[in-house]
Amino acid sequence: MSAKYIISRGLDPIFAVSCGVIAAGVRINREEKEKGRTTEETIEAFKRRWALAFEKGGDVKGVGKQAG
């Protein structure tokens, strides 16, 4: 008989998302190092992009605008 859950019904989705986020972070860091960037430079680039994406009142070209 196989187990229904790895940890528990409530914690399995959180565990899965955290594994995915960590895997993405490791991959991005590895690819950035191949381009010659340091981990600190990668983190700073992420912070800049995060600030641009979630800037209050900021307007990204073409996003959320109606044609016409």
C-alpha positions in Angstrom: 0.0 0.0 0.0 1.4 3.4 -1.0 1.3 6.4 1.3 -1.3 9.0 0.5 0.7 12.0 1.7 4.4 12.7 2.1 4.0 14.8 5.3 0.3 15.6 5.7 -2.6 16.7 3.7 -2.1 20.3 4.6 1.6 20.5 4.5 2.2 18.6 1.2 1.3 21.6 -1.0 3.5 24.0 1.0 6.3 21.5 0.8 5.9 21.1 -3.0 5.8 24.9 -3.6 8.9 25.4 -1.5 10.8 22.7 -3.4 9.9 24.3 -6.7 10.9 27.8 -5.5 14.3 26.4 -4.2 14.9 24.5 -7.5 14.1 27.6 -9.5 16.5 29.7 -7.4 19.3 27.1 -7.7 18.8 27.0 -11.5 18.8 30.8 -11.9 21.9 31.2 -9.7 23.7 28.5 -11.7 22.8 30.1 -15.1 23.8 33.5 -13.8 27.2 32.2 -12.7 27.7 30.7 -16.1 27.2 34.2 -17.5 30.0 35.5 -15.1 27.8 37.1 -12.5 28.2 36.6 -8.7 25.4 35.5 -6.4 25.2 39.1 -5.0 24.7 40.5 -8.4 22.0 38.0 -9.1 20.2 38.9 -5.8 20.4 42.7 -6.6 19.0 42.1 -10.1 16.1 40.1 -8.5 15.4 42.9 -6.0 15.3 45.5 -8.9 12.9 43.3 -10.9 10.7 42.7 -7.8 10.5 46.4 -7.1 9.6 47.2 -10.7 7.0 44.5 -10.8 5.3 45.5 -7.6 5.9 49.2 -7.6 2.8 51.0 -6.4 1.4 53.3 -9.1 4.0 52.1 -11.5 3.0 51.5 -15.0 4.4 48.7 -17.1 4.1 49.4 -20.9 1.1 47.8 -22.3 0.1 45.9 -19.2 -3.5 46.5 -18.0 -4.3 49.1 -20.6 -7.4 48.8 -22.9 -7.0 49.3 -26.6 -8.6 52.4 -28.0 
